[in-house]
């Protein structure tokens, strides 16, 4: 049978790691997925796609019995250099900017909507800030009196402050809190009326790459975003829809994994982003959104267009990945204990293969629309 030809554009989250990390992760998961599915999946070497992207070829030799062979051109849309330029390194600057970002989000979020978010999301949002800013103060106060009695006022206060700081650093590192603080600072920047110039230019470049693929001979084109990449998908999709008269071909789909669009979409001061999100919500295209309430870094189960004035026209299918169904109990509990890695489980395969497993939709012969229907049949009766 002729090969099914797929093009994937993958946009990562606010992650300074580049294509090398994601290519290695994909190759590891492809080997696991192929062994479980009884398919031969070959992941090619990385190649440059100037000016900023990196690509690799995925060949799934399933044969006629498995629906035919599939060839996927997987393009990693590189913006890790931009991430590094916005990665706050100075500890004092990180603390100061975190306080400002938290203050802005707290006073400017649309709280009647935000209160509908899962509790875990609201908890995860504030936990790094509380751990970094309030824990040293709390532990310092608790330890101050006994240490002052033991060591005297000067050394006692100093020791209490050091112990409080050490406890806070331990907690923050354990939950990857420094990354979360930088994530919050960056998104506070994105909520302004103008994108940073380097971010805006790179997203315009990516929109041009995706637009060009619509004129090429692909059976399917997927624009896949993860985490913070879902927020940046909004200006990209707005450009695409403007260029295509508000409707994208049926072979095109947007896939958002671990999305946090509502974080900016529900900032009352984010007028620019609101306007872009309105345009995206009014577009005609297929949209798959997968988010888990066990992932504190995403806003699961909330319509990305919940803050839009007009009813959404985009054909959204929103679902949990239902990891509990596709994992053995021990595997599931082990994964849940590591909250940071949970955020990347959308890119991993499981003990049992889901029709919406990332490897299934990115390498296999089944188009996304059919994969969604197969998932519905397994999980929604």
BELNOR-V993675 format. One record per residue. N is the residue number from 0. RES is the residue in three letters. PHI is phi in degrees with one decimal (none if undefined). Layout:
N	RES	PHI
N	RES	PHI
This chain:
0	UNK	none
1	UNK	-62.8
2	UNK	-68.2
3	UNK	-80.9
4	UNK	-108.4
5	UNK	-124.9
6	UNK	-117.5
7	UNK	-120.0
8	UNK	-111.6
9	UNK	-110.3
10	UNK	-114.4
11	UNK	-78.0
12	UNK	-83.5
13	UNK	-76.9
14	UNK	-135.3
15	UNK	-71.8
16	UNK	-75.6
17	UNK	-103.4
18	UNK	-61.4
19	UNK	-57.5
20	UNK	-63.2
21	UNK	-72.5
22	UNK	-66.3
23	UNK	-63.3
24	UNK	-60.0
25	UNK	-62.9
26	UNK	-63.5
27	UNK	-62.5
28	UNK	-69.7
29	UNK	-63.4
30	UNK	-64.7
31	UNK	-65.6
32	UNK	-63.2
33	UNK	-60.6
34	UNK	-64.8
35	UNK	-71.9
36	UNK	-87.7
37	UNK	68.2
38	UNK	-121.4
39	UNK	-96.9
40	UNK	-115.4
41	UNK	-107.9
42	UNK	-105.7
43	UNK	-75.7
44	UNK	-73.8
45	UNK	-70.0
46	UNK	-138.1
47	UNK	-71.8
48	UNK	-124.9
49	UNK	-55.4
50	UNK	-89.2
51	UNK	-131.9
52	UNK	-100.2
53	UNK	-132.9
54	UNK	-132.2
55	UNK	-147.8
56	UNK	-97.4
57	UNK	-118.7
58	UNK	-114.6
59	UNK	-110.8
60	UNK	-95.0
61	UNK	-84.5
62	UNK	76.9
63	UNK	-61.8
64	UNK	-61.1
65	UNK	-100.5
66	UNK	98.4
67	UNK	98.3
68	UNK	-78.1
69	UNK	-134.6
70	UNK	-121.8
71	UNK	-119.9
72	UNK	-98.1
73	UNK	-99.6
74	UNK	-105.4
75	UNK	-89.6
76	UNK	-78.3
77	UNK	-79.2
78	UNK	-136.9
79	UNK	-62.7
80	UNK	-67.0
81	UNK	-67.6
82	UNK	-57.4
83	UNK	-62.5
84	UNK	-71.3
85	UNK	-105.2
86	UNK	-85.8
87	UNK	-68.4
88	UNK	-102.6
89	UNK	-68.1
90	UNK	-58.3
91	UNK	-68.9
92	UNK	-65.3
93	UNK	-61.9
94	UNK	-64.4
95	UNK	-62.8
96	UNK	-70.6
97	UNK	-65.0
98	UNK	-60.2
99	UNK	-62.7
100	UNK	-63.5
101	UNK	-62.7
102	UNK	-62.3
103	UNK	-64.4
104	UNK	-65.7
105	UNK	-62.5
106	UNK	-87.0
107	UNK	-112.7
108	UNK	-68.9
109	UNK	-82.4
110	UNK	-63.6
111	UNK	-57.0
112	UNK	-82.2
113	UNK	-62.0
114	UNK	-64.7
115	UNK	-83.2
116	UNK	-66.4
117	UNK	-54.7
118	UNK	-55.5
119	UNK	-59.0
120	UNK	-69.0
121	UNK	-64.7
122	UNK	-64.8
123	UNK	-63.9
124	UNK	-64.9
125	UNK	-91.6
126	UNK	-58.9
127	UNK	-60.3
128	UNK	-65.4
129	UNK	-62.6
130	UNK	-64.3
131	UNK	-80.9
132	UNK	-97.3
133	UNK	-91.7
134	UNK	-59.8
135	UNK	-57.8
136	UNK	-65.9
137	UNK	-62.5
138	UNK	-67.2
139	UNK	-60.9
140	UNK	-67.3
141	UNK	-65.1
142	UNK	-93.2
143	UNK	-59.3
144	UNK	-62.9
145	UNK	-62.2
146	UNK	-73.7
147	UNK	-65.0
148	UNK	-64.1
149	UNK	-80.8
150	UNK	-113.8
151	UNK	95.8
152	UNK	-62.7
153	UNK	-66.4
154	UNK	-70.3
155	UNK	-64.9
156	UNK	-63.5
157	UNK	-63.0
158	UNK	-64.8
159	UNK	-62.1
160	UNK	-64.0
161	UNK	-66.3
162	UNK	-64.1
163	UNK	-60.2
164	UNK	-65.2
165	UNK	-63.2
166	UNK	-63.3
167	UNK	-62.5
168	UNK	-63.3
169	UNK	-61.5
170	UNK	-63.7
171	UNK	-64.3
172	UNK	-64.9
173	UNK	-63.4
174	UNK	-99.4
175	UNK	54.8
176	UNK	-65.4
177	UNK	-66.6
178	UNK	-63.6
179	UNK	-64.2
180	UNK	-62.8
181	UNK	-65.7
182	UNK	-59.6
183	UNK	-67.9
184	UNK	-61.7
185	UNK	-63.4
186	UNK	-72.5
187	UNK	-62.7
188	UNK	-65.9
189	UNK	-65.0
190	UNK	-75.5
191	UNK	-72.1
192	UNK	-73.0
193	UNK	-140.5
194	UNK	-65.2
195	UNK	-53.3
196	UNK	-56.6
197	UNK	-67.4
198	UNK	-69.3
199	UNK	-60.6
200	UNK	-64.1
201	UNK	-68.6
202	UNK	-67.4
203	UNK	-63.6
204	UNK	-61.4
205	UNK	-64.4
206	UNK	-60.5
207	UNK	-64.5
208	UNK	-63.1
209	UNK	-67.2
210	UNK	-59.0
211	UNK	-63.0
212	UNK	-67.8
213	UNK	-66.7
214	UNK	-94.0
215	UNK	-102.4
216	UNK	-91.4
217	UNK	-116.4
218	UNK	-73.7
219	UNK	-150.3
220	UNK	-128.0
221	UNK	-117.2
222	UNK	-103.9
223	UNK	-106.9
224	UNK	-125.0
225	UNK	-129.3
226	UNK	59.3
227	UNK	-62.9
228	UNK	-60.9
229	UNK	-67.3
230	UNK	-65.5
231	UNK	-75.5
232	UNK	-65.5
233	UNK	-63.5
234	UNK	-64.3
235	UNK	-67.1
236	UNK	-64.4
237	UNK	-60.8
238	UNK	-64.2
239	UNK	-61.4
240	UNK	-65.9
241	UNK	-61.6
242	UNK	-73.5
243	UNK	-113.2
244	UNK	69.8
245	UNK	87.6
246	UNK	-136.7
247	UNK	-110.2
248	UNK	-59.7
249	UNK	-64.7
250	UNK	-77.6
251	UNK	-99.2
252	UNK	-144.3
253	UNK	-98.0
254	UNK	-124.4
255	UNK	-112.0
256	UNK	-114.3
257	UNK	59.6
258	UNK	-70.1
259	UNK	-133.5
260	UNK	-55.9
261	UNK	-64.1
262	UNK	-62.0
263	UNK	-90.1
264	UNK	-60.3
265	UNK	-110.3
266	UNK	-88.7
267	UNK	-65.4
268	UNK	-93.4
269	UNK	-87.4
270	UNK	-65.5
271	UNK	-61.7
272	UNK	-65.3
273	UNK	-57.8
274	UNK	-63.6
275	UNK	-65.2
276	UNK	-65.7
277	UNK	-59.2
278	UNK	-64.7
279	UNK	-67.3
280	UNK	-60.7
281	UNK	-88.2
282	UNK	-75.2
283	UNK	-107.2
284	UNK	-164.7
285	UNK	-83.6
286	UNK	-138.1
287	UNK	-106.5
288	UNK	-122.3
289	UNK	-117.5
290	UNK	-149.7
291	UNK	-112.3
292	UNK	-69.7
293	UNK	-80.2
294	UNK	-102.2
295	UNK	-70.4
296	UNK	-93.3
297	UNK	-124.6
298	UNK	-110.5
299	UNK	-85.7
300	UNK	75.6
301	UNK	-107.4
302	UNK	-53.5
303	UNK	-56.2
304	UNK	-99.8
305	UNK	-59.9
306	UNK	-90.5
307	UNK	-74.7
308	UNK	-74.2
309	UNK	-101.2
310	UNK	-58.7
311	UNK	-66.6
312	UNK	-100.2
313	UNK	-56.2
314	UNK	-85.3
315	UNK	-89.1
316	UNK	-115.2
317	UNK	-113.7
318	UNK	-153.6
319	UNK	-77.7
320	UNK	-71.6
321	UNK	53.0
322	UNK	-57.9
323	UNK	-60.3
324	UNK	-80.0
325	UNK	-100.4
326	UNK	-116.4
327	UNK	-67.0
328	UNK	-53.0
329	UNK	-65.2
330	UNK	-62.9
331	UNK	-62.8
332	UNK	-66.6
333	UNK	-64.6
334	UNK	-65.9
335	UNK	-65.8
336	UNK	-69.8
337	UNK	-102.9
338	UNK	-65.7
339	UNK	-66.3
340	UNK	-69.3
341	UNK	-55.0
342	UNK	-64.1
343	UNK	-103.9
344	UNK	-68.1
345	UNK	-61.4
346	UNK	-98.4
347	UNK	-110.9
348	UNK	-97.1
349	UNK	-128.7
350	UNK	-61.8
351	UNK	-123.2
352	UNK	-85.6
353	UNK	-87.9
354	UNK	-59.5
355	UNK	-106.7
356	UNK	-53.7
357	UNK	-58.6
358	UNK	-67.3
359	UNK	-66.6
360	UNK	-82.4
361	UNK	-101.4
362	UNK	-123.9
363	UNK	-80.7
364	UNK	-83.2
365	UNK	-89.6
366	UNK	-62.4
367	UNK	-59.4
368	UNK	-58.3
369	UNK	-71.7
370	UNK	-65.2
371	UNK	-61.9
372	UNK	-64.4
373	UNK	-65.2
374	UNK	-65.6
375	UNK	-60.1
376	UNK	-62.7
377	UNK	-77.1
378	UNK	-118.9
379	UNK	-123.8
380	UNK	71.5
